[in-house]
Amino acid sequence: MDISGPDLVKAAAFLGAGISMGLGAIGPGVGEGMVAAKACEAIGKNPGEAGLLTRTMLVGQAVSESTGIYSLVIALLLLFVV
């Protein structure tokens, strides 16, 4: 069984897509968890500012999630274009 040319490129693209999504999901997951934890602490200390804190937290999480979306785009390009 000889793997060469297009088969090798396709295998490398699949491996790259898996690594891209694996590593690309770690950062946003950890970051969003830390943001949510700190927001819960802040709301516990100052419940009157819960609306502002929640809004700010959601904006921060949306920005953090953009890196996960970029890795998804790279993975889809590797799967369907290469």
URWOZI-V353908 format. One line per field, one symbol per residue. psi: psi as a letter, one per 20 degrees, with the letter a starting at -180 (. if undefined). A space follows every 10 residues. Layout:
psi = ???
This chain:
psi = oporchhggg ghggghgggg hghiigghgg ghghghghhh ghhhhmhhkg ggggghghgh hgghhhhhhg hgggghghgi h.
